[in-house]
Amino acid sequence: MGKSRIGYLGSYRPLGPPEDDGGRLDALDQGVAVFFQQVSDMAFKGGPLGIELTRLDAVGQTFTFRKAPEPDPLVLAGEAGAVPADDRERAGTEWAPLPASPAWAHLAWLLAELPAVQAFREYGPEGGPALRGVVVPSRRWADVLVEHRGEEWRVRVALQGRTEPIEFPGMAIGELFGEGRHRRLAVAGEPNLVASGI
């Protein structure tokens, strides 16, 4: 969580007693944040070539990409203007893709922002979830995999056809579960799938 764009959450500690785990969770969270950023960078570079992420496992730190028949034809446009191609330059900017950007750009942004979920473990009456991974079955959406109170959940995030940019997804997911709203947004007939609106 050392990136400047999520630094506001890196020091955030939800109300409640501090965890006494000898710093183990902080080290694990940092490892997850670094891993997600690395895969985000790969998704950003591969997207224009038609190389797309299909699965990311935060626990095993594995990922899978596929070669699409052709690259997404949409053009990347960032909220702050031109988006740097260099990973370090891009990490230092608020490059969030505009809604009409290609799915791979929204996915790269989502991956970089998701580790903030970990800061919400103690949030709200139910406590937040733990980030477990991401599954991307198509360019249309990604399912963020989380564990909450011993149950596996999927939080659907649209990648194509967006009308708004993806904003603070880690915080939104943490609050969604911590406040217990995930049950109201569960999709009928789909086990533990949340239509998040993120």
BELDA-V929365 format. One record per residue. PHI is phi in whole degrees, -180 to 180 (* if undefined). BURIAL is + if it has 16 or more other ideal C-beta (glycine too) atoms within 10 Angstrom, else -. Layout:
((PHI | BURIAL) (PHI | BURIAL))
This chain:
((* | +) (-80 | -) (-73 | +) (-64 | -) (-71 | +) (-115 | +) (-60 | -) (-63 | -) (-96 | +) (-61 | +) (-99 | -) (-73 | -) (-128 | -) (-57 | -) (-59 | -) (135 | -) (-69 | -) (-67 | -) (-75 | -) (-110 | -) (-123 | -) (67 | -) (86 | -) (-60 | -) (-64 | -) (-60 | -) (-66 | -) (-65 | -) (-62 | +) (-63 | +) (-62 | -) (-65 | +) (-61 | +) (-65 | -) (-62 | +) (-63 | +) (-66 | +) (-63 | -) (-70 | +) (-58 | +) (-62 | +) (-66 | +) (-64 | +) (-66 | +) (-75 | -) (-78 | +) (-51 | +) (-64 | -) (-94 | -) (83 | -) (-101 | +) (-122 | +) (-68 | +) (-115 | -) (-156 | +) (-137 | +) (-111 | -) (-70 | +) (-75 | -) (-83 | -) (50 | -) (-125 | -) (-153 | +) (-135 | -) (-116 | +) (-129 | -) (-98 | -) (-78 | +) (-57 | -) (-155 | -) (-65 | -) (-60 | +) (-77 | -) (-68 | +) (-105 | -) (-69 | +) (-135 | -) (-98 | +) (-61 | +) (-100 | -) (102 | -) (-62 | -) (-101 | +) (-62 | -) (-78 | -) (-71 | -) (-57 | -) (-66 | -) (-63 | -) (-64 | +) (-62 | +) (-90 | -) (-123 | +) (-95 | -) (-88 | +) (-38 | +) (-71 | +) (-68 | +) (-53 | -) (-80 | -) (-72 | +) (-66 | +) (-56 | +) (-63 | +) (-71 | +) (-63 | +) (-66 | +) (-60 | +) (-64 | +) (-57 | +) (-60 | +) (-67 | +) (-91 | +) (-63 | +) (-56 | +) (-63 | +) (-51 | +) (-62 | +) (-76 | +) (-110 | +) (-55 | +) (-103 | +) (-77 | +) (69 | +) (-67 | -) (-105 | +) (72 | +) (-83 | +) (-88 | +) (-105 | +) (-75 | +) (-116 | +) (159 | +) (-146 | +) (-121 | +) (-125 | +) (-73 | -) (-159 | -) (-72 | +) (-70 | -) (-156 | +) (-127 | +) (-105 | +) (-83 | +) (-95 | +) (-134 | +) (-118 | -) (-138 | +) (53 | -) (81 | -) (-112 | -) (-87 | -) (-128 | +) (-118 | +) (-114 | +) (-81 | +) (-128 | +) (-68 | +) (-110 | +) (-107 | +) (70 | -) (-74 | +) (-111 | -) (-134 | -) (-70 | -) (-77 | +) (-121 | -) (48 | -) (-64 | +) (-62 | +) (-66 | +) (-60 | +) (-69 | +) (-58 | +) (-70 | +) (-56 | +) (-80 | +) (-60 | +) (-92 | -) (79 | -) (-74 | -) (-61 | +) (-68 | -) (-69 | -) (-97 | -) (-66 | -) (-84 | -) (-60 | -) (82 | -) (-117 | -) (-61 | -) (52 | +) (-109 | +) (-109 | +) (-86 | -) (-80 | +) (75 | -) (-71 | +))
